[in-house]
Protein backbone atom coordinates (compact mmCIF):
# COMPACT_ATOMS: atom_id res chain seq x y z
CA UNK A 1 0.00 0.00 0.00
CA UNK A 2 2.80 2.43 0.82
CA UNK A 3 4.54 2.41 -2.57
CA UNK A 4 1.29 2.61 -4.53
CA UNK A 5 0.08 5.51 -2.41
CA UNK A 6 3.45 7.23 -2.83
CA UNK A 7 3.29 6.90 -6.61
CA UNK A 8 -0.24 8.32 -6.72
CA UNK A 9 0.76 11.25 -4.49
CA UNK A 10 3.81 11.86 -6.68
CA UNK A 11 1.67 11.74 -9.82
CA UNK A 12 -0.81 14.26 -8.43
CA UNK A 13 2.07 16.48 -7.29
CA UNK A 14 2.96 17.01 -10.96
CA UNK A 15 0.17 19.59 -11.33
CA UNK A 16 1.30 22.07 -8.65
CA UNK A 17 4.87 21.46 -9.82
CA UNK A 18 3.97 22.46 -13.37
CA UNK A 19 2.16 25.55 -12.10
CA UNK A 20 5.09 26.63 -9.90
CA UNK A 21 7.57 26.04 -12.72
CA UNK A 22 5.48 28.09 -15.12
CA UNK A 23 5.23 30.91 -12.59
CA UNK A 24 9.01 30.84 -12.04
CA UNK A 25 9.58 30.91 -15.81
CA UNK A 26 7.31 33.94 -16.18
CA UNK A 27 8.83 35.72 -13.16
CA UNK A 28 12.39 35.44 -14.51
CA UNK A 29 11.31 37.05 -17.75
CA UNK A 30 10.51 34.11 -20.08
CA UNK A 31 13.64 34.52 -22.24
CA UNK A 32 13.19 33.78 -25.94
CA UNK A 33 16.66 32.35 -26.58
CA UNK A 34 17.41 28.64 -26.48
CA UNK A 35 18.87 27.27 -23.28
CA UNK A 36 22.60 26.81 -23.43
CA UNK A 37 25.10 25.02 -21.23
CA UNK A 38 25.96 25.40 -17.59
CA UNK A 39 25.92 29.22 -17.77
CA UNK A 40 22.11 29.01 -17.64
CA UNK A 41 22.07 27.14 -14.33
CA UNK A 42 19.63 29.69 -12.84
CA UNK A 43 17.13 28.91 -15.58
CA UNK A 44 17.41 25.19 -14.92
CA UNK A 45 16.97 25.67 -11.18
CA UNK A 46 13.99 27.99 -11.58
CA UNK A 47 12.14 25.72 -14.00
CA UNK A 48 13.09 22.19 -13.00
CA UNK A 49 13.59 22.77 -9.27
CA UNK A 50 9.95 23.39 -8.28
CA UNK A 51 8.70 20.64 -10.60
CA UNK A 52 10.86 17.84 -9.25
CA UNK A 53 10.68 19.15 -5.68
CA UNK A 54 6.88 18.91 -5.72
CA UNK A 55 7.07 15.35 -7.05
CA UNK A 56 9.62 14.39 -4.39
CA UNK A 57 7.54 15.94 -1.59
CA UNK A 58 4.41 14.19 -2.88
CA UNK A 59 6.27 10.87 -3.00
CA UNK A 60 7.61 11.41 0.51
CA UNK A 61 4.14 12.22 1.84
CA UNK A 62 2.85 8.99 0.31
CA UNK A 63 5.68 6.84 1.69
CA UNK A 64 5.67 8.09 5.25
CA UNK A 65 3.74 6.04 7.73
CA UNK A 66 0.65 7.59 9.20
CA UNK A 67 0.64 7.28 12.94
CA UNK A 68 -2.43 5.47 14.22
CA UNK A 69 -4.98 7.77 15.81
CA UNK A 70 -6.09 6.95 19.32
CA UNK A 71 -9.77 7.48 19.91
CA UNK A 72 -10.85 8.40 23.39
C-alpha positions in Angstrom: 0.0 0.0 0.0 2.8 2.4 0.8 4.5 2.4 -2.6 1.3 2.6 -4.5 0.1 5.5 -2.4 3.5 7.2 -2.8 3.3 6.9 -6.6 -0.2 8.3 -6.7 0.8 11.2 -4.5 3.8 11.9 -6.7 1.7 11.7 -9.8 -0.8 14.3 -8.4 2.1 16.5 -7.3 3.0 17.0 -11.0 0.2 19.6 -11.3 1.3 22.1 -8.7 4.9 21.5 -9.8 4.0 22.5 -13.4 2.2 25.6 -12.1 5.1 26.6 -9.9 7.6 26.0 -12.7 5.5 28.1 -15.1 5.2 30.9 -12.6 9.0 30.8 -12.0 9.6 30.9 -15.8 7.3 33.9 -16.2 8.8 35.7 -13.2 12.4 35.4 -14.5 11.3 37.0 -17.7 10.5 34.1 -20.1 13.6 34.5 -22.2 13.2 33.8 -25.9 16.7 32.4 -26.6 17.4 28.6 -26.5 18.9 27.3 -23.3 22.6 26.8 -23.4 25.1 25.0 -21.2 26.0 25.4 -17.6 25.9 29.2 -17.8 22.1 29.0 -17.6 22.1 27.1 -14.3 19.6 29.7 -12.8 17.1 28.9 -15.6 17.4 25.2 -14.9 17.0 25.7 -11.2 14.0 28.0 -11.6 12.1 25.7 -14.0 13.1 22.2 -13.0 13.6 22.8 -9.3 10.0 23.4 -8.3 8.7 20.6 -10.6 10.9 17.8 -9.3 10.7 19.2 -5.7 6.9 18.9 -5.7 7.1 15.4 -7.1 9.6 14.4 -4.4 7.5 15.9 -1.6 4.4 14.2 -2.9 6.3 10.9 -3.0 7.6 11.4 0.5 4.1 12.2 1.8 2.8 9.0 0.3 5.7 6.8 1.7 5.7 8.1 5.2 3.7 6.0 7.7 0.7 7.6 9.2 0.6 7.3 12.9 -2.4 5.5 14.2 -5.0 7.8 15.8 -6.1 6.9 19.3 -9.8 7.5 19.9 -10.8 8.4 23.4 
